[in-house]
Every structure is written in C-alpha cells, then in structure tokens.
C-alpha cells in the first residue's frame, strides 16, 4: 500500500475517476503528480454529501478544508494524504488558493436537494468546479498561462462538468438531487417536480437535447480558445471525452433515468491519445 501522499492521490484517482487518471498519463511526468493531487482534492470535496447524514455536517467538513487551505490546520493536514499533496502542489507551483476555495463554495449546492435554479447557475457551478481545476492545471503546465488558457478552462470546464452531471442523472435521481436547470426544464414544458421525482417525459428529453446542443457549442468555443495556448493544452485532454458520452446520449435507446452511459476504456484511451497527438 502506498504511503507517499502523491501516490495515494494517484491510487484514489485511478480507482474513482478513471477518465481523469487516464488523461493525466499524457502530462509531463514531472507535472503529473500535481494534477493528480488537484483531482484527488476534487474527489474529496465531491464525496462529502455521501459521507454525511445531514447538510450541517457537510458544511463542517467544507470548513475544515477551508482552514486547511488557509494554513490553519498544519498538523492535521500533514496527516491527511490528499491535504498534504494539494498543499505541496500549491506551494511548489506558486498557485493561488482562491480557485479551490471557490470550488468548495460551489459544492455547497451538493448538500441541498433543491433543483439547480437556472442554466446560468449550472454554468457557474461547472466553472467553479471543473473550470477552476483546468485553470490551475494550465498554470502548472505553463506558469505564464493567461486569458486564452482561462477562457479555454471556462468553456471546457462547463462542457466537461455538465456532461458528467448528465451521465450521473440516474444516480442523482436516486439520491434526490437535480442538477438540471429548472428554467431550461420549464422552457421545454417539463414539470420540475416530476423530473425531480425521476419521471421521464418527452419534455424532459427535449430539455436534455437542448442541453447537449449547448454543451457542443461550448466545446466549439473551447477548441478555439485552447488552440491559442498550446503550452497548457494537455491539461484539457479530459474535455476530448465529452463527445463520446454525448453521442451515447443521442441514441434512440437512451433512457435518461435508466441508461448508464459507459464507453469502453479502449475507446476513451484512443480518443485521449488522438487528442494528445494533435497538440504535440
């Protein structure tokens, strides 16, 4: 069993987020542990809802992480592999802590059973979670990364996060969570309460199709922005997998609350390899 904090982060990522782990294998070897530490941090924050019995306990866990990032729990952080690795990552790469604090704040929504209010709220959530990680990853690969890389991080983060949330619809329905924006559902004639209860309908299908179209528009904008900062482009490789998952959701056999969207690992590796080759 690994004892090095970075090795533990990689094991965690390989076990719980295979797509991001596969993508990090295409990063320079000396940079790879830092990206894996950031993704492991995201996993830690993302599992809080499942680990607590009530929202107040989740808020306490989030506060612990805020204090860790502020340097107020050095002893406890040193004993926590993910905390130790992420703090070293921030220090070694001279990264800002604000993006990780924003990620924690956005994840407060996870503790609620309320529907996501609007599409704008959903995109803000996606930027604060996946988008912030892409921004930090860009800075790890290219300390001079600027507006172009951050624009790519925003578009790519929105596309990647929302694609993931759509894939997770069956699981979220089982836990009483609804990340689909209420305004988009209503605009398509869907009853929010019915969707929240896991009831399928043509109106829901129309809303999901519209959301996939919006994601594809973000992917197009991402491609244009990412091309302007090739030094940081490798950190965005996970975004290349979105099209695979969206295509699975386009199938006539797709059942929003029943279909588990999976793509064979060889196809994902092939897509990542092609995307990595294109930026070299």
Protein Blocks (a to p, Z undefined) as FASTA:
>chain_A
ZZbfklmmmmmmmmmmmmlmmmmmmpcfklmmmmmmmmmmmmmmmmmmmmpcbfklmmmm
mmmmmmmmnopammlmmmmmklmmmmmmmmmnopafklmmmmmmmmmmmmpcbdcfblml
mmmmmmmmmmmmmmmmmmmmmmmbcfklmmmmmmmmmmmmmmmmmmmmmmmmmnopafbd
fklmmmnopafklmmnopacfklmmmmmmmmmmmmmmmmmmmmmmmmmmmlmmmmmmmmm
mmmmmmmmmpmklcfklmccdddfklmmmmmmmmmmmmZZ
